[in-house]
Amino acid sequence: MSALFLNLTFLIYLISWIGSLFYFKTLEKKALKLTHGVLLVGLIFHFLYILFTAKEIYTTSLFTFNEVLGLFSFLLILVYFYFALGREKAYTLATFYLPLPILFLLLNMLFSKKSLYSPFSPYIKSFWFPLHVICALLSHAFLMAGLIASLMYLLQEREIKKKRFGYFFRKLPPLHSLERIAEKALYNGFFLLTLGIISGAIWSELAFGSYWRWSAKETITLSLWLIYAGMIHQRILIGWRGKRLAYMFLLGGILWFFTFFIINFYFKGFHTYGSSL
């Protein structure tokens, strides 16, 4: 049943993204309403998939990278609605943003669960484990939204500097809206990342008797936390804006990609998949 909901979710999200492309081209409000309506239906099917998956995890104590991908894509959609329906009204964000959850769902469907087994699966029946996972993935979802908004900012700024207001100038949100989205994403993402690190340390102590292991993933995550902390410091005290924050988001995005994929699959040890402790 969970596989059925997963396939339906993927198909509906794909249709919604096609609708967002049509809206990006025409800027017709009806296309936007249809896009959001279809996306909401997909989110409902996605939620049902999450429920069935959670039941399977609790029953079998089997936790794989597939579950991470499924939950992460769900949280990415929630974060999109948070911004799309917010004060910024950056509706064309969907055109650039929706490929992310679609990609992660596709990877979920393609990856074999047997090769993505987590070494800490026997220790997941704890309050702190789901709290850690949700906070960490939700922080990544916000920070990915900040990254996409930053890329759109750089593209829009390039259009303005040309002084030839071309195709993208009319389609992309104003610079101040994109900057505001990136700023909100930074604050929310940093707060949730902090909660994820703290809850993960508590869970690690209860499950393994150690708060911190200095594994590759923990070290890179701490580096990410320091980067985002530095961004907030520079934003508040020095007044970093726009382009500088956008480039820092790019740096953070590269490190996140390295952590999420390279570390998880090609480094052996704790916090990796398909390898033993």
N, C-alpha and C positions, 0 to 999 in steps of 0.2 A: 504493500500500500504506500509506503514512504517513497518508493521508486516512482510510482505513478504521480504522486504530488510533485516530486522533484522535476519530472519531465514536463508536466503541465506548467509549472512555475517558470522553467526555462523558456518554453515556447511563448508564454504570455509576456514575459519580460522582453523577449526579442521583438514581439509585435509592438510593445510600448515604445521601445527604442526607435523602431521604424516610424512610429507616430511622432516622436520627438524630432526626428530628421525632417519630417514634413512640416512641423511647426517652425523649425529653424529656417526653413526655406521660405515659408509663406507668412509667418508670424500671425496666423489666424487663431483667434482665441478658441474656436471650436476644436481645432486640432489639439490644442493644449489640454482642454477639458477631457477630450477622448483619451489622450495619452495618460493623464493622471487617473482616469477611471479604469483603464485597462491595467495600469500599474498597481492600482489598489486591489483589483481582483487577483493579480499575481501574488501580491503580498499576503492575501488571505490563504491561498494555496500553499505559499511558502511557510506560513505559520503552522499550518496543519502538518507539513513535512517536518518542521522542527519538533512538534509535539510527539509524533511517532518516533522520531530519532531519539528524543530524550528518553522515551519509554524503553527503547532498545538499549540505550547506554546504561540505564539504571538496572535493567534486567541482566544484561550480559557483562557489565563492567568493561566493555570493549570500547575504547576511545581511539579514533583514528584521525588522520588529517582530513579525511572526507567530511567529518562532522565539523571540523574547524572551518573548512571552506563553505559549507552550507550555512552555518551560523553567521559567518562574516558577511556573506552576500546579503543575508536578511537584514543585518544591522546597517549595511551600506544603504539599503533602500529606505530604512527608517530615517537615517541621517539626511538623505535626499529630501524627503518630505519635510523634515525639520527646517531646511533652508528654503525649499521651493514655496512653502506656504507661509514663510515668515515675512518679516518686514522688508527684506531686500528684494523680494519678487524676482529673483534671478532665474526665470523659467528656462531659458536656453541652457542652463547648467546641465539639464538632462542629456543633451546631445553628447556632451563630453564625459559625463559622469556615469551614465547607465552601462556603458561597456564594461566597467569594472565588475559589478555584481554578476553580469552575464558571463564574463570570463571565468570568475571563480566558480559559478555553478557548472559551467562546462568542464572545468578541471575536476570538479567533484564527480561528474558523470563518467569521466574518462579514467580517473585513477583507480587502481585496484586497492581494495581495503586491506588485503593481505600484506601488501608492501608498505603500508602506511601506519602500521601498528605503533602505538605510543608505549614506551616503557613504563609510564606511570599509570597505566590503565587500572591496575588493581587498587589504586589509592584515590579514586575519583569520588567515592561516596562520602563526601564531606561538604559542609556548607561553604567552606572557603574555596574549594575548587571551582564550582560554577561561578562564584563571585569573581574570582581571579580571571577566568576565561572571558566572561561577559565584559568586565571592565576593560581588559586588555584589548579585546577585539573591537569594542565600541570606541575606544580611544583611537585605534588605527583607522576606523571608519571616518571619524571626524577629521583626522589628520590627512586622510586621502582626499576628503572634500576640500580641505585647505590647499592641498597640492594641485587639484584640478582647477580651483578658483585662481590660484597663482599662475598657472599656465595660461588660463584665459586672460588674466591681467596682463601678462607679458605680450600676448598676441594683440590685445586691444591697444596697449600702449604703443606697440609698433605701428599700428594703423594710424594712430593720432600723430605720431612723429613724422610719418610720411606726408602729412598735410593733404593727403588725397583720400578722403573718407570713402573707402571701398566697401567690398561685400561684407566683411566681418564687422566693420564699424557699426552698421545698422543692426546686426544680429546679436552682438555681444552686449552684456549689461555694462553700465557705466563703471568707470574705474573705482569710484568710491564704493559702489555696491560689491564689487569683487573683493576689494580690500577689506570690507566689513565682514564678508563671508569668511575670508581667510583668517581674520582676527578672531572671530567667534570660534572657528574650527580649532585654532591654536589653543585658546583658553580651555575649551571643553575637552579637547584631546589631551592636553597636558594634565588636567585634573584627573581624568579617568585613567590615564597611564600611571599616574602616581598611586591611585587606588589599586590598580592592577598589580603594581610592583609590591605594595604593602601586603595585599591579600595573598599574593603568591608566596611571599616570604613566610607568612604565618602558616599557610597550608604546607609548605615545604618542611617547616619545623615540626608540625604535627605528624606528617606522613613519614619523613625521613630523618628527623632529628637534626636538621641543619637549616638555618634561615637563608643561607646564600652559598652557592657552590662555585661561583666564578666560572660557570660554563660559558661556552662561546655565545650562546643566545642571551644569557643574562648580561654578559659584558657589553654586547652590542646594544641591548635594550637600555642599559644604563647610559651608554653613549648617546643614544637617541634622546633620553630624558634630559641629559645635560644640554644638548643642542636646543631643544624646545624651551628649556628653562632660560638659556641664554637669549633666545629670541624674545621671550616675554620681558626679560630684563632690559634688553635694548629697546624694545617697543615702548615700555613705560617710562624709563628713565632718560633715554636718549632721543626717543621719538622716531625710531626706525619705521619706515612706511613703505608701502608699495613694492618697489623693485627689489629692495634689499631683503625684505621678508620673503618675497617670491623665490629668490635664489636660495635662501636658507631652507625653504620648504622643499626645493629640488634636492638639496643635499640630504635632508631628512628622508625624502622619498627613496633615494638611492640606497641609503643605509637600511631602510625598512625592507626593501626588496631583497637585499642581501640576507637580512635576518629571516624573513618569512619563507624564502625559498632555498637559498644556498645553504644556510645554517641547518635548516630542518632536514635536508636530504643528504648533504655531503659532509657534514661534521658528525662524528660519532660521540655519543655521550648523552647526558641528561638534557631534556628539552628538545630531543630530536625524534624523528619518526623513522621506523624501519631499522633501528639500531638498538642495541642493548645498553644498559647502564654501564 
